[in-house]
Amino acid sequence: MARAIATLFGVGYVRTAPGTVASAVALLLAWLIAWSGGRFAVLAFGIVAFAIGAWASEVYATQSKSNDPCECVIDELAGQWIACAFAPIAPLAYALAFLLFRVFDIWKPWPIRHVERLHGGIGIMADDIVAALMTGAILAVLAHLNLI
């Protein structure tokens, strides 16, 4: 079960850009969650995905004998959902949430790079959560200024 969750039920085995593919899947799911339950529901699902993902990532990393296996993409799901929780439910806002989250997750500016040093499941998840919060801060400002 930990492997299935950590790899987002096999999405992590995509050969090209598994993290980006996982984020795209997460974006579509976030849109559905937001339309049925609102932005708070997206945040709640993101927090639950973080908690379950930390456990699953810990187990999977231990089994695979790797600190941060590339096929472990549950962190992208949790991060993308948390980022989307800050976005208005609009196509432009969600596209921007996806783009900013991926840029921060790949580029890893401070403090993202700093939290990436954490070990275990929390370490695997933490950098994506910080990337999500940085994305969320930008989205909140843009939404407040009515730019998205």
Secondary structure, 3 states (H helix, E strand, C coil): CHHHHHCCCCHHHCCCCHHHHHHHHHHHHHHHHHHHHCHHHHHHHHHHHHHHHHHHHHHHHHHHCCCCCCCCCHHHHHHHHHHHHCCCCCHHHHHHHHHHHHHHHHHCCCCHHHHCCCCHHHHHHHHHHHHHHHHHHHHHHHHHCCCC
